[in-house]
Amino acid sequence: MNCDEFVELVTDFLESALSEEDERRFIDHLAECSKCETYLDQMRRTIAVTGELTAESISPDVRRELLTAFRDWRR
């Protein structure tokens, strides 16, 4: 597994939604990559700080602002 695949699977890992094979690959990569270990820790902290947000709990104005902010993030 490379770091890009790891990042794509973090949410499923945290939700215990990975297949056994993917979870094994995820953990193997984590054992070898300190940067991904840091990333996973950051994701856990973010979740702890923000709590569980659902689409329904976000006002339409905030949803619009978030979508605008992240629309071009990958570029």
CHARMM internal coordinates of N, CA and C (Angstrom, degrees):
IC EDIT
DIST 1 N 1 CA 1.4476
DIST 1 CA 1 C 1.5200
ANGL 1 N 1 CA 1 C 107.94
DIST 1 C 2 N 1.3257
ANGL 1 CA 1 C 2 N 116.17
DIHE 1 N 1 CA 1 C 2 N 138.52
DIST 2 N 2 CA 1.4562
ANGL 1 C 2 N 2 CA 119.44
DIHE 1 CA 1 C 2 N 2 CA 174.60
DIST 2 CA 2 C 1.5387
ANGL 2 N 2 CA 2 C 109.38
DIHE 1 C 2 N 2 CA 2 C -101.45
DIST 2 C 3 N 1.3230
ANGL 2 CA 2 C 3 N 115.70
DIHE 2 N 2 CA 2 C 3 N 176.31
DIST 3 N 3 CA 1.4655
ANGL 2 C 3 N 3 CA 120.53
DIHE 2 CA 2 C 3 N 3 CA -175.84
DIST 3 CA 3 C 1.5278
ANGL 3 N 3 CA 3 C 112.66
DIHE 2 C 3 N 3 CA 3 C -64.65
DIST 3 C 4 N 1.3362
ANGL 3 CA 3 C 4 N 117.67
DIHE 3 N 3 CA 3 C 4 N -35.81
DIST 4 N 4 CA 1.4675
ANGL 3 C 4 N 4 CA 120.29
DIHE 3 CA 3 C 4 N 4 CA 178.40
DIST 4 CA 4 C 1.5252
ANGL 4 N 4 CA 4 C 110.80
DIHE 3 C 4 N 4 CA 4 C -62.81
DIST 4 C 5 N 1.3196
ANGL 4 CA 4 C 5 N 116.87
DIHE 4 N 4 CA 4 C 5 N -43.75
DIST 5 N 5 CA 1.4736
ANGL 4 C 5 N 5 CA 120.15
DIHE 4 CA 4 C 5 N 5 CA 177.98
DIST 5 CA 5 C 1.5216
ANGL 5 N 5 CA 5 C 110.05
DIHE 4 C 5 N 5 CA 5 C -64.21
DIST 5 C 6 N 1.3196
ANGL 5 CA 5 C 6 N 116.46
DIHE 5 N 5 CA 5 C 6 N -40.65
DIST 6 N 6 CA 1.4619
ANGL 5 C 6 N 6 CA 121.60
DIHE 5 CA 5 C 6 N 6 CA 179.24
DIST 6 CA 6 C 1.5243
ANGL 6 N 6 CA 6 C 110.69
DIHE 5 C 6 N 6 CA 6 C -56.55
DIST 6 C 7 N 1.3332
ANGL 6 CA 6 C 7 N 115.58
DIHE 6 N 6 CA 6 C 7 N -50.43
DIST 7 N 7 CA 1.4704
ANGL 6 C 7 N 7 CA 120.78
DIHE 6 CA 6 C 7 N 7 CA -178.80
DIST 7 CA 7 C 1.5258
ANGL 7 N 7 CA 7 C 111.02
DIHE 6 C 7 N 7 CA 7 C -59.72
DIST 7 C 8 N 1.3332
ANGL 7 CA 7 C 8 N 116.48
DIHE 7 N 7 CA 7 C 8 N -39.96
DIST 8 N 8 CA 1.4682
ANGL 7 C 8 N 8 CA 120.42
DIHE 7 CA 7 C 8 N 8 CA 179.75
DIST 8 CA 8 C 1.5343
ANGL 8 N 8 CA 8 C 112.09
DIHE 7 C 8 N 8 CA 8 C -64.36
DIST 8 C 9 N 1.3346
ANGL 8 CA 8 C 9 N 117.00
DIHE 8 N 8 CA 8 C 9 N -25.73
DIST 9 N 9 CA 1.4645
ANGL 8 C 9 N 9 CA 120.64
DIHE 8 CA 8 C 9 N 9 CA -174.99
DIST 9 CA 9 C 1.5270
ANGL 9 N 9 CA 9 C 114.51
DIHE 8 C 9 N 9 CA 9 C -100.87
DIST 9 C 10 N 1.3233
ANGL 9 CA 9 C 10 N 117.73
DIHE 9 N 9 CA 9 C 10 N -3.01
DIST 10 N 10 CA 1.4618
ANGL 9 C 10 N 10 CA 120.36
DIHE 9 CA 9 C 10 N 10 CA -175.89
DIST 10 CA 10 C 1.5256
ANGL 10 N 10 CA 10 C 112.16
DIHE 9 C 10 N 10 CA 10 C -56.41
DIST 10 C 11 N 1.3007
ANGL 10 CA 10 C 11 N 118.06
DIHE 10 N 10 CA 10 C 11 N -48.00
DIST 11 N 11 CA 1.4678
ANGL 10 C 11 N 11 CA 120.25
DIHE 10 CA 10 C 11 N 11 CA -178.29
DIST 11 CA 11 C 1.5218
ANGL 11 N 11 CA 11 C 111.12
DIHE 10 C 11 N 11 CA 11 C -60.43
DIST 11 C 12 N 1.3249
ANGL 11 CA 11 C 12 N 116.85
DIHE 11 N 11 CA 11 C 12 N -46.20
DIST 12 N 12 CA 1.4689
ANGL 11 C 12 N 12 CA 119.36
DIHE 11 CA 11 C 12 N 12 CA 178.52
DIST 12 CA 12 C 1.5227
ANGL 12 N 12 CA 12 C 111.08
DIHE 11 C 12 N 12 CA 12 C -62.30
DIST 12 C 13 N 1.3235
ANGL 12 CA 12 C 13 N 117.55
DIHE 12 N 12 CA 12 C 13 N -37.70
DIST 13 N 13 CA 1.4614
ANGL 12 C 13 N 13 CA 120.73
DIHE 12 CA 12 C 13 N 13 CA 177.48
DIST 13 CA 13 C 1.5257
ANGL 13 N 13 CA 13 C 110.32
DIHE 12 C 13 N 13 CA 13 C -62.10
DIST 13 C 14 N 1.3187
ANGL 13 CA 13 C 14 N 116.70
DIHE 13 N 13 CA 13 C 14 N -48.50
DIST 14 N 14 CA 1.4633
ANGL 13 C 14 N 14 CA 120.58
DIHE 13 CA 13 C 14 N 14 CA -178.41
DIST 14 CA 14 C 1.5251
ANGL 14 N 14 CA 14 C 112.48
DIHE 13 C 14 N 14 CA 14 C -65.31
DIST 14 C 15 N 1.3217
ANGL 14 CA 14 C 15 N 116.90
DIHE 14 N 14 CA 14 C 15 N -24.93
DIST 15 N 15 CA 1.4623
ANGL 14 C 15 N 15 CA 121.41
DIHE 14 CA 14 C 15 N 15 CA 178.09
DIST 15 CA 15 C 1.5281
ANGL 15 N 15 CA 15 C 112.31
DIHE 14 C 15 N 15 CA 15 C -95.56
DIST 15 C 16 N 1.3399
ANGL 15 CA 15 C 16 N 116.63
DIHE 15 N 15 CA 15 C 16 N 8.77
DIST 16 N 16 CA 1.4795
ANGL 15 C 16 N 16 CA 122.87
DIHE 15 CA 15 C 16 N 16 CA -178.82
DIST 16 CA 16 C 1.5282
ANGL 16 N 16 CA 16 C 111.13
DIHE 15 C 16 N 16 CA 16 C 54.37
DIST 16 C 17 N 1.3217
ANGL 16 CA 16 C 17 N 115.93
DIHE 16 N 16 CA 16 C 17 N 42.73
DIST 17 N 17 CA 1.4636
ANGL 16 C 17 N 17 CA 120.85
DIHE 16 CA 16 C 17 N 17 CA -175.85
DIST 17 CA 17 C 1.5322
ANGL 17 N 17 CA 17 C 112.72
DIHE 16 C 17 N 17 CA 17 C -113.22
DIST 17 C 18 N 1.3312
ANGL 17 CA 17 C 18 N 117.63
DIHE 17 N 17 CA 17 C 18 N 10.45
DIST 18 N 18 CA 1.4615
ANGL 17 C 18 N 18 CA 120.03
DIHE 17 CA 17 C 18 N 18 CA 178.61
DIST 18 CA 18 C 1.5241
ANGL 18 N 18 CA 18 C 110.88
DIHE 17 C 18 N 18 CA 18 C -84.41
DIST 18 C 19 N 1.3158
ANGL 18 CA 18 C 19 N 115.51
DIHE 18 N 18 CA 18 C 19 N 150.47
DIST 19 N 19 CA 1.4660
ANGL 18 C 19 N 19 CA 119.31
DIHE 18 CA 18 C 19 N 19 CA 171.16
DIST 19 CA 19 C 1.5286
ANGL 19 N 19 CA 19 C 107.32
DIHE 18 C 19 N 19 CA 19 C -66.22
DIST 19 C 20 N 1.3139
ANGL 19 CA 19 C 20 N 117.04
DIHE 19 N 19 CA 19 C 20 N 162.93
DIST 20 N 20 CA 1.4672
ANGL 19 C 20 N 20 CA 120.33
DIHE 19 CA 19 C 20 N 20 CA 179.01
DIST 20 CA 20 C 1.5238
ANGL 20 N 20 CA 20 C 111.02
DIHE 19 C 20 N 20 CA 20 C -58.49
DIST 20 C 21 N 1.3253
ANGL 20 CA 20 C 21 N 116.38
DIHE 20 N 20 CA 20 C 21 N -41.71
DIST 21 N 21 CA 1.4682
ANGL 20 C 21 N 21 CA 120.45
DIHE 20 CA 20 C 21 N 21 CA -179.33
DIST 21 CA 21 C 1.5265
ANGL 21 N 21 CA 21 C 111.28
DIHE 20 C 21 N 21 CA 21 C -64.84
DIST 21 C 22 N 1.3274
ANGL 21 CA 21 C 22 N 117.47
DIHE 21 N 21 CA 21 C 22 N -45.63
DIST 22 N 22 CA 1.4651
ANGL 21 C 22 N 22 CA 120.19
DIHE 21 CA 21 C 22 N 22 CA 179.84
DIST 22 CA 22 C 1.5226
ANGL 22 N 22 CA 22 C 111.36
DIHE 21 C 22 N 22 CA 22 C -66.67
DIST 22 C 23 N 1.3222
ANGL 22 CA 22 C 23 N 117.20
DIHE 22 N 22 CA 22 C 23 N -37.21
DIST 23 N 23 CA 1.4577
ANGL 22 C 23 N 23 CA 119.78
DIHE 22 CA 22 C 23 N 23 CA 178.05
DIST 23 CA 23 C 1.5337
ANGL 23 N 23 CA 23 C 110.49
DIHE 22 C 23 N 23 CA 23 C -64.43
DIST 23 C 24 N 1.3187
ANGL 23 CA 23 C 24 N 117.55
DIHE 23 N 23 CA 23 C 24 N -40.78
DIST 24 N 24 CA 1.4605
ANGL 23 C 24 N 24 CA 121.52
DIHE 23 CA 23 C 24 N 24 CA 177.70
DIST 24 CA 24 C 1.5245
ANGL 24 N 24 CA 24 C 109.96
DIHE 23 C 24 N 24 CA 24 C -61.94
DIST 24 C 25 N 1.3244
ANGL 24 CA 24 C 25 N 117.09
DIHE 24 N 24 CA 24 C 25 N -46.63
DIST 25 N 25 CA 1.4659
ANGL 24 C 25 N 25 CA 121.72
DIHE 24 CA 24 C 25 N 25 CA 178.98
DIST 25 CA 25 C 1.5358
ANGL 25 N 25 CA 25 C 110.70
DIHE 24 C 25 N 25 CA 25 C -62.55
DIST 25 C 26 N 1.3152
ANGL 25 CA 25 C 26 N 116.07
DIHE 25 N 25 CA 25 C 26 N -40.32
DIST 26 N 26 CA 1.4619
ANGL 25 C 26 N 26 CA 122.29
DIHE 25 CA 25 C 26 N 26 CA 178.99
DIST 26 CA 26 C 1.5297
ANGL 26 N 26 CA 26 C 110.19
DIHE 25 C 26 N 26 CA 26 C -60.92
DIST 26 C 27 N 1.3060
ANGL 26 CA 26 C 27 N 116.35
DIHE 26 N 26 CA 26 C 27 N -49.86
DIST 27 N 27 CA 1.4690
ANGL 26 C 27 N 27 CA 121.68
DIHE 26 CA 26 C 27 N 27 CA -178.43
DIST 27 CA 27 C 1.5300
ANGL 27 N 27 CA 27 C 110.79
DIHE 26 C 27 N 27 CA 27 C -66.69
DIST 27 C 28 N 1.3281
ANGL 27 CA 27 C 28 N 117.04
DIHE 27 N 27 CA 27 C 28 N -39.24
DIST 28 N 28 CA 1.4721
ANGL 27 C 28 N 28 CA 120.39
DIHE 27 CA 27 C 28 N 28 CA 176.78
DIST 28 CA 28 C 1.5304
ANGL 28 N 28 CA 28 C 110.31
DIHE 27 C 28 N 28 CA 28 C -60.54
DIST 28 C 29 N 1.3241
ANGL 28 CA 28 C 29 N 116.72
DIHE 28 N 28 CA 28 C 29 N -43.80
DIST 29 N 29 CA 1.4658
ANGL 28 C 29 N 29 CA 119.99
DIHE 28 CA 28 C 29 N 29 CA 179.01
DIST 29 CA 29 C 1.5265
ANGL 29 N 29 CA 29 C 109.83
DIHE 28 C 29 N 29 CA 29 C -64.94
DIST 29 C 30 N 1.3103
ANGL 29 CA 29 C 30 N 116.77
DIHE 29 N 29 CA 29 C 30 N -42.80
DIST 30 N 30 CA 1.4580
ANGL 29 C 30 N 30 CA 121.90
DIHE 29 CA 29 C 30 N 30 CA -179.47
DIST 30 CA 30 C 1.5266
ANGL 30 N 30 CA 30 C 110.90
DIHE 29 C 30 N 30 CA 30 C -58.33
DIST 30 C 31 N 1.3167
ANGL 30 CA 30 C 31 N 116.99
DIHE 30 N 30 CA 30 C 31 N -37.96
DIST 31 N 31 CA 1.4669
ANGL 30 C 31 N 31 CA 121.52
DIHE 30 CA 30 C 31 N 31 CA -179.57
DIST 31 CA 31 C 1.5296
ANGL 31 N 31 CA 31 C 112.13
DIHE 30 C 31 N 31 CA 31 C -66.81
DIST 31 C 32 N 1.3197
ANGL 31 CA 31 C 32 N 116.90
DIHE 31 N 31 CA 31 C 32 N -22.42
DIST 32 N 32 CA 1.4628
ANGL 31 C 32 N 32 CA 121.20
DIHE 31 CA 31 C 32 N 32 CA -175.84
DIST 32 CA 32 C 1.5280
ANGL 32 N 32 CA 32 C 114.12
DIHE 31 C 32 N 32 CA 32 C -106.05
DIST 32 C 33 N 1.3200
ANGL 32 CA 32 C 33 N 118.28
DIHE 32 N 32 CA 32 C 33 N -10.81
DIST 33 N 33 CA 1.4645
ANGL 32 C 33 N 33 CA 120.22
DIHE 32 CA 32 C 33 N 33 CA -171.07
DIST 33 CA 33 C 1.5330
ANGL 33 N 33 CA 33 C 110.76
DIHE 32 C 33 N 33 CA 33 C -126.52
DIST 33 C 34 N 1.3029
ANGL 33 CA 33 C 34 N 116.43
DIHE 33 N 33 CA 33 C 34 N 104.57
DIST 34 N 34 CA 1.4639
ANGL 33 C 34 N 34 CA 120.36
DIHE 33 CA 33 C 34 N 34 CA -178.65
DIST 34 CA 34 C 1.5347
ANGL 34 N 34 CA 34 C 112.16
DIHE 33 C 34 N 34 CA 34 C -67.87
DIST 34 C 35 N 1.3345
ANGL 34 CA 34 C 35 N 116.97
DIHE 34 N 34 CA 34 C 35 N -29.09
DIST 35 N 35 CA 1.4681
ANGL 34 C 35 N 35 CA 119.29
DIHE 34 CA 34 C 35 N 35 CA 178.87
DIST 35 CA 35 C 1.5243
ANGL 35 N 35 CA 35 C 110.83
DIHE 34 C 35 N 35 CA 35 C -67.33
DIST 35 C 36 N 1.3107
ANGL 35 CA 35 C 36 N 117.15
DIHE 35 N 35 CA 35 C 36 N -40.28
DIST 36 N 36 CA 1.4693
ANGL 35 C 36 N 36 CA 119.77
DIHE 35 CA 35 C 36 N 36 CA 178.05
DIST 36 CA 36 C 1.5248
ANGL 36 N 36 CA 36 C 110.94
DIHE 35 C 36 N 36 CA 36 C -71.81
DIST 36 C 37 N 1.3164
ANGL 36 CA 36 C 37 N 116.41
DIHE 36 N 36 CA 36 C 37 N -31.11
DIST 37 N 37 CA 1.4687
ANGL 36 C 37 N 37 CA 119.89
DIHE 36 CA 36 C 37 N 37 CA 174.74
DIST 37 CA 37 C 1.5283
ANGL 37 N 37 CA 37 C 109.28
DIHE 36 C 37 N 37 CA 37 C -62.62
DIST 37 C 38 N 1.3133
ANGL 37 CA 37 C 38 N 116.75
DIHE 37 N 37 CA 37 C 38 N -42.79
DIST 38 N 38 CA 1.4620
ANGL 37 C 38 N 38 CA 121.67
DIHE 37 CA 37 C 38 N 38 CA 177.06
DIST 38 CA 38 C 1.5253
ANGL 38 N 38 CA 38 C 110.62
DIHE 37 C 38 N 38 CA 38 C -63.28
DIST 38 C 39 N 1.3282
ANGL 38 CA 38 C 39 N 116.05
DIHE 38 N 38 CA 38 C 39 N -43.69
DIST 39 N 39 CA 1.4701
ANGL 38 C 39 N 39 CA 120.72
DIHE 38 CA 38 C 39 N 39 CA 179.51
DIST 39 CA 39 C 1.5273
ANGL 39 N 39 CA 39 C 111.04
DIHE 38 C 39 N 39 CA 39 C -60.40
DIST 39 C 40 N 1.3236
ANGL 39 CA 39 C 40 N 116.81
DIHE 39 N 39 CA 39 C 40 N -45.71
DIST 40 N 40 CA 1.4652
ANGL 39 C 40 N 40 CA 120.96
DIHE 39 CA 39 C 40 N 40 CA 179.06
DIST 40 CA 40 C 1.5252
ANGL 40 N 40 CA 40 C 110.30
DIHE 39 C 40 N 40 CA 40 C -61.16
DIST 40 C 41 N 1.3248
ANGL 40 CA 40 C 41 N 116.93
DIHE 40 N 40 CA 40 C 41 N -42.52
DIST 41 N 41 CA 1.4605
ANGL 40 C 41 N 41 CA 120.35
DIHE 40 CA 40 C 41 N 41 CA 178.11
DIST 41 CA 41 C 1.5279
ANGL 41 N 41 CA 41 C 110.96
DIHE 40 C 41 N 41 CA 41 C -62.12
DIST 41 C 42 N 1.3282
ANGL 41 CA 41 C 42 N 116.97
DIHE 41 N 41 CA 41 C 42 N -41.17
DIST 42 N 42 CA 1.4675
ANGL 41 C 42 N 42 CA 120.86
DIHE 41 CA 41 C 42 N 42 CA 177.74
DIST 42 CA 42 C 1.5224
ANGL 42 N 42 CA 42 C 111.27
DIHE 41 C 42 N 42 CA 42 C -62.75
DIST 42 C 43 N 1.3168
ANGL 42 CA 42 C 43 N 116.98
DIHE 42 N 42 CA 42 C 43 N -40.93
DIST 43 N 43 CA 1.4631
ANGL 42 C 43 N 43 CA 120.26
DIHE 42 CA 42 C 43 N 43 CA 178.17
DIST 43 CA 43 C 1.5262
ANGL 43 N 43 CA 43 C 110.93
DIHE 42 C 43 N 43 CA 43 C -63.63
DIST 43 C 44 N 1.3134
ANGL 43 CA 43 C 44 N 116.35
DIHE 43 N 43 CA 43 C 44 N -42.78
DIST 44 N 44 CA 1.4768
ANGL 43 C 44 N 44 CA 119.86
DIHE 43 CA 43 C 44 N 44 CA 178.13
DIST 44 CA 44 C 1.5236
ANGL 44 N 44 CA 44 C 110.96
DIHE 43 C 44 N 44 CA 44 C -61.85
DIST 44 C 45 N 1.3204
ANGL 44 CA 44 C 45 N 117.20
DIHE 44 N 44 CA 44 C 45 N -42.42
DIST 45 N 45 CA 1.4647
ANGL 44 C 45 N 45 CA 121.08
DIHE 44 CA 44 C 45 N 45 CA 178.82
DIST 45 CA 45 C 1.5292
ANGL 45 N 45 CA 45 C 111.09
DIHE 44 C 45 N 45 CA 45 C -64.84
DIST 45 C 46 N 1.3209
ANGL 45 CA 45 C 46 N 116.38
DIHE 45 N 45 CA 45 C 46 N -41.42
DIST 46 N 46 CA 1.4697
ANGL 45 C 46 N 46 CA 120.99
DIHE 45 CA 45 C 46 N 46 CA 179.22
DIST 46 CA 46 C 1.5193
ANGL 46 N 46 CA 46 C 110.14
DIHE 45 C 46 N 46 CA 46 C -60.35
DIST 46 C 47 N 1.3109
ANGL 46 CA 46 C 47 N 116.22
DIHE 46 N 46 CA 46 C 47 N -45.00
DIST 47 N 47 CA 1.4704
ANGL 46 C 47 N 47 CA 120.90
DIHE 46 CA 46 C 47 N 47 CA 179.61
DIST 47 CA 47 C 1.5224
ANGL 47 N 47 CA 47 C 110.33
DIHE 46 C 47 N 47 CA 47 C -63.33
DIST 47 C 48 N 1.3209
ANGL 47 CA 47 C 48 N 116.44
DIHE 47 N 47 CA 47 C 48 N -41.76
DIST 48 N 48 CA 1.4666
ANGL 47 C 48 N 48 CA 120.21
DIHE 47 CA 47 C 48 N 48 CA -179.75
DIST 48 CA 48 C 1.5270
ANGL 48 N 48 CA 48 C 111.46
DIHE 47 C 48 N 48 CA 48 C -64.14
DIST 48 C 49 N 1.3235
ANGL 48 CA 48 C 49 N 115.94
DIHE 48 N 48 CA 48 C 49 N -38.64
DIST 49 N 49 CA 1.4620
ANGL 48 C 49 N 49 CA 120.29
DIHE 48 CA 48 C 49 N 49 CA -177.74
DIST 49 CA 49 C 1.5258
ANGL 49 N 49 CA 49 C 111.32
DIHE 48 C 49 N 49 CA 49 C -74.52
DIST 49 C 50 N 1.3086
ANGL 49 CA 49 C 50 N 116.77
DIHE 49 N 49 CA 49 C 50 N -42.23
DIST 50 N 50 CA 1.4669
ANGL 49 C 50 N 50 CA 119.51
DIHE 49 CA 49 C 50 N 50 CA -174.68
DIST 50 CA 50 C 1.5148
ANGL 50 N 50 CA 50 C 113.25
DIHE 49 C 50 N 50 CA 50 C -87.47
DIST 50 C 51 N 1.2988
ANGL 50 CA 50 C 51 N 117.64
DIHE 50 N 50 CA 50 C 51 N -18.27
DIST 51 N 51 CA 1.4510
ANGL 50 C 51 N 51 CA 120.07
DIHE 50 CA 50 C 51 N 51 CA -175.64
DIST 51 CA 51 C 1.5162
ANGL 51 N 51 CA 51 C 109.65
DIHE 50 C 51 N 51 CA 51 C 74.13
DIST 51 C 52 N 1.2828
ANGL 51 CA 51 C 52 N 116.78
DIHE 51 N 51 CA 51 C 52 N -163.88
DIST 52 N 52 CA 1.4540
ANGL 51 C 52 N 52 CA 120.77
DIHE 51 CA 51 C 52 N 52 CA -179.33
DIST 52 CA 52 C 1.5186
ANGL 52 N 52 CA 52 C 109.70
DIHE 51 C 52 N 52 CA 52 C -98.50
DIST 52 C 53 N 1.3103
ANGL 52 CA 52 C 53 N 115.76
DIHE 52 N 52 CA 52 C 53 N 107.96
DIST 53 N 53 CA 1.4542
ANGL 52 C 53 N 53 CA 120.94
DIHE 52 CA 52 C 53 N 53 CA 176.12
DIST 53 CA 53 C 1.5168
ANGL 53 N 53 CA 53 C 109.31
DIHE 52 C 53 N 53 CA 53 C -93.85
DIST 53 C 54 N 1.2941
ANGL 53 CA 53 C 54 N 115.51
DIHE 53 N 53 CA 53 C 54 N 138.82
DIST 54 N 54 CA 1.4562
ANGL 53 C 54 N 54 CA 120.35
DIHE 53 CA 53 C 54 N 54 CA 173.76
DIST 54 CA 54 C 1.5206
ANGL 54 N 54 CA 54 C 108.04
DIHE 53 C 54 N 54 CA 54 C -118.24
DIST 54 C 55 N 1.2976
ANGL 54 CA 54 C 55 N 116.09
DIHE 54 N 54 CA 54 C 55 N 159.10
DIST 55 N 55 CA 1.4668
ANGL 54 C 55 N 55 CA 120.00
DIHE 54 CA 54 C 55 N 55 CA 178.71
DIST 55 CA 55 C 1.5297
ANGL 55 N 55 CA 55 C 110.62
DIHE 54 C 55 N 55 CA 55 C -57.40
DIST 55 C 56 N 1.3139
ANGL 55 CA 55 C 56 N 115.96
DIHE 55 N 55 CA 55 C 56 N -35.07
DIST 56 N 56 CA 1.4621
ANGL 55 C 56 N 56 CA 120.54
DIHE 55 CA 55 C 56 N 56 CA -177.64
DIST 56 CA 56 C 1.5307
ANGL 56 N 56 CA 56 C 112.43
DIHE 55 C 56 N 56 CA 56 C -71.26
DIST 56 C 57 N 1.3328
ANGL 56 CA 56 C 57 N 116.98
DIHE 56 N 56 CA 56 C 57 N -24.15
DIST 57 N 57 CA 1.4677
ANGL 56 C 57 N 57 CA 119.69
DIHE 56 CA 56 C 57 N 57 CA -176.84
DIST 57 CA 57 C 1.5258
ANGL 57 N 57 CA 57 C 112.98
DIHE 56 C 57 N 57 CA 57 C -86.64
DIST 57 C 58 N 1.3207
ANGL 57 CA 57 C 58 N 117.10
DIHE 57 N 57 CA 57 C 58 N -5.21
DIST 58 N 58 CA 1.4581
ANGL 57 C 58 N 58 CA 121.31
DIHE 57 CA 57 C 58 N 58 CA -178.81
DIST 58 CA 58 C 1.5267
ANGL 58 N 58 CA 58 C 109.13
DIHE 57 C 58 N 58 CA 58 C -100.32
DIST 58 C 59 N 1.3109
ANGL 58 CA 58 C 59 N 115.98
DIHE 58 N 58 CA 58 C 59 N 131.18
DIST 59 N 59 CA 1.4612
ANGL 58 C 59 N 59 CA 119.58
DIHE 58 CA 58 C 59 N 59 CA 179.79
DIST 59 CA 59 C 1.5266
ANGL 59 N 59 CA 59 C 109.65
DIHE 58 C 59 N 59 CA 59 C -66.51
DIST 59 C 60 N 1.3252
ANGL 59 CA 59 C 60 N 117.56
DIHE 59 N 59 CA 59 C 60 N 154.70
DIST 60 N 60 CA 1.4659
ANGL 59 C 60 N 60 CA 120.63
DIHE 59 CA 59 C 60 N 60 CA 178.87
DIST 60 CA 60 C 1.5318
ANGL 60 N 60 CA 60 C 113.18
DIHE 59 C 60 N 60 CA 60 C -56.24
DIST 60 C 61 N 1.3294
ANGL 60 CA 60 C 61 N 117.32
DIHE 60 N 60 CA 60 C 61 N -37.54
DIST 61 N 61 CA 1.4663
ANGL 60 C 61 N 61 CA 119.83
DIHE 60 CA 60 C 61 N 61 CA 179.18
DIST 61 CA 61 C 1.5282
ANGL 61 N 61 CA 61 C 111.31
DIHE 60 C 61 N 61 CA 61 C -65.77
DIST 61 C 62 N 1.3109
ANGL 61 CA 61 C 62 N 117.41
DIHE 61 N 61 CA 61 C 62 N -45.07
DIST 62 N 62 CA 1.4615
ANGL 61 C 62 N 62 CA 121.03
DIHE 61 CA 61 C 62 N 62 CA 179.05
DIST 62 CA 62 C 1.5149
ANGL 62 N 62 CA 62 C 110.56
DIHE 61 C 62 N 62 CA 62 C -66.06
DIST 62 C 63 N 1.3162
ANGL 62 CA 62 C 63 N 117.40
DIHE 62 N 62 CA 62 C 63 N -40.93
DIST 63 N 63 CA 1.4668
ANGL 62 C 63 N 63 CA 121.06
DIHE 62 CA 62 C 63 N 63 CA 177.62
DIST 63 CA 63 C 1.5337
ANGL 63 N 63 CA 63 C 110.24
DIHE 62 C 63 N 63 CA 63 C -58.36
DIST 63 C 64 N 1.3053
ANGL 63 CA 63 C 64 N 116.65
DIHE 63 N 63 CA 63 C 64 N -45.63
DIST 64 N 64 CA 1.4630
ANGL 63 C 64 N 64 CA 121.64
DIHE 63 CA 63 C 64 N 64 CA 179.72
DIST 64 CA 64 C 1.5309
ANGL 64 N 64 CA 64 C 110.70
DIHE 63 C 64 N 64 CA 64 C -61.84
DIST 64 C 65 N 1.3336
ANGL 64 CA 64 C 65 N 116.56
DIHE 64 N 64 CA 64 C 65 N -42.99
DIST 65 N 65 CA 1.4705
ANGL 64 C 65 N 65 CA 120.57
DIHE 64 CA 64 C 65 N 65 CA 178.87
DIST 65 CA 65 C 1.5314
ANGL 65 N 65 CA 65 C 111.28
DIHE 64 C 65 N 65 CA 65 C -63.72
DIST 65 C 66 N 1.3230
ANGL 65 CA 65 C 66 N 116.89
DIHE 65 N 65 CA 65 C 66 N -42.83
DIST 66 N 66 CA 1.4646
ANGL 65 C 66 N 66 CA 120.22
DIHE 65 CA 65 C 66 N 66 CA 179.07
DIST 66 CA 66 C 1.5203
ANGL 66 N 66 CA 66 C 111.43
DIHE 65 C 66 N 66 CA 66 C -64.52
DIST 66 C 67 N 1.3085
ANGL 66 CA 66 C 67 N 116.58
DIHE 66 N 66 CA 66 C 67 N -44.42
DIST 67 N 67 CA 1.4674
ANGL 66 C 67 N 67 CA 119.54
DIHE 66 CA 66 C 67 N 67 CA 179.52
DIST 67 CA 67 C 1.5199
ANGL 67 N 67 CA 67 C 111.09
DIHE 66 C 67 N 67 CA 67 C -62.16
DIST 67 C 68 N 1.3130
ANGL 67 CA 67 C 68 N 116.64
DIHE 67 N 67 CA 67 C 68 N -40.03
DIST 68 N 68 CA 1.4595
ANGL 67 C 68 N 68 CA 120.18
DIHE 67 CA 67 C 68 N 68 CA 177.87
DIST 68 CA 68 C 1.5307
ANGL 68 N 68 CA 68 C 110.46
DIHE 67 C 68 N 68 CA 68 C -64.99
DIST 68 C 69 N 1.3204
ANGL 68 CA 68 C 69 N 117.38
DIHE 68 N 68 CA 68 C 69 N -42.74
DIST 69 N 69 CA 1.4609
ANGL 68 C 69 N 69 CA 121.63
DIHE 68 CA 68 C 69 N 69 CA -178.07
DIST 69 CA 69 C 1.5253
ANGL 69 N 69 CA 69 C 112.22
DIHE 68 C 69 N 69 CA 69 C -63.96
DIST 69 C 70 N 1.3286
ANGL 69 CA 69 C 70 N 117.35
DIHE 69 N 69 CA 69 C 70 N -37.09
DIST 70 N 70 CA 1.4571
ANGL 69 C 70 N 70 CA 120.66
DIHE 69 CA 69 C 70 N 70 CA -174.15
DIST 70 CA 70 C 1.5308
ANGL 70 N 70 CA 70 C 114.65
DIHE 69 C 70 N 70 CA 70 C -100.78
DIST 70 C 71 N 1.3009
ANGL 70 CA 70 C 71 N 117.14
DIHE 70 N 70 CA 70 C 71 N -3.29
DIST 71 N 71 CA 1.4697
ANGL 70 C 71 N 71 CA 120.75
DIHE 70 CA 70 C 71 N 71 CA -176.22
DIST 71 CA 71 C 1.5237
ANGL 71 N 71 CA 71 C 112.53
DIHE 70 C 71 N 71 CA 71 C -55.27
DIST 71 C 72 N 1.2946
ANGL 71 CA 71 C 72 N 118.46
DIHE 71 N 71 CA 71 C 72 N -44.12
DIST 72 N 72 CA 1.4628
ANGL 71 C 72 N 72 CA 122.65
DIHE 71 CA 71 C 72 N 72 CA -176.51
DIST 72 CA 72 C 1.5259
ANGL 72 N 72 CA 72 C 113.22
DIHE 71 C 72 N 72 CA 72 C -105.10
DIST 72 C 73 N 1.3098
ANGL 72 CA 72 C 73 N 117.58
DIHE 72 N 72 CA 72 C 73 N 17.35
DIST 73 N 73 CA 1.4607
ANGL 72 C 73 N 73 CA 122.69
DIHE 72 CA 72 C 73 N 73 CA -174.43
DIST 73 CA 73 C 1.5259
ANGL 73 N 73 CA 73 C 112.01
DIHE 72 C 73 N 73 CA 73 C -57.51
DIST 73 C 74 N 1.3136
ANGL 73 CA 73 C 74 N 119.61
DIHE 73 N 73 CA 73 C 74 N -42.85
DIST 74 N 74 CA 1.4598
ANGL 73 C 74 N 74 CA 123.15
DIHE 73 CA 73 C 74 N 74 CA -174.43
DIST 74 CA 74 C 1.5179
ANGL 74 N 74 CA 74 C 112.66
DIHE 73 C 74 N 74 CA 74 C -70.50
DIST 74 C 75 N 1.2980
ANGL 74 CA 74 C 75 N 119.03
DIHE 74 N 74 CA 74 C 75 N -17.62
DIST 75 N 75 CA 1.4679
ANGL 74 C 75 N 75 CA 121.42
DIHE 74 CA 74 C 75 N 75 CA -176.53
DIST 75 CA 75 C 1.4780
ANGL 75 N 75 CA 75 C 113.47
DIHE 74 C 75 N 75 CA 75 C -73.97
END
COOR INIT
IC SEED 1 N 1 CA 1 C
IC BUILD
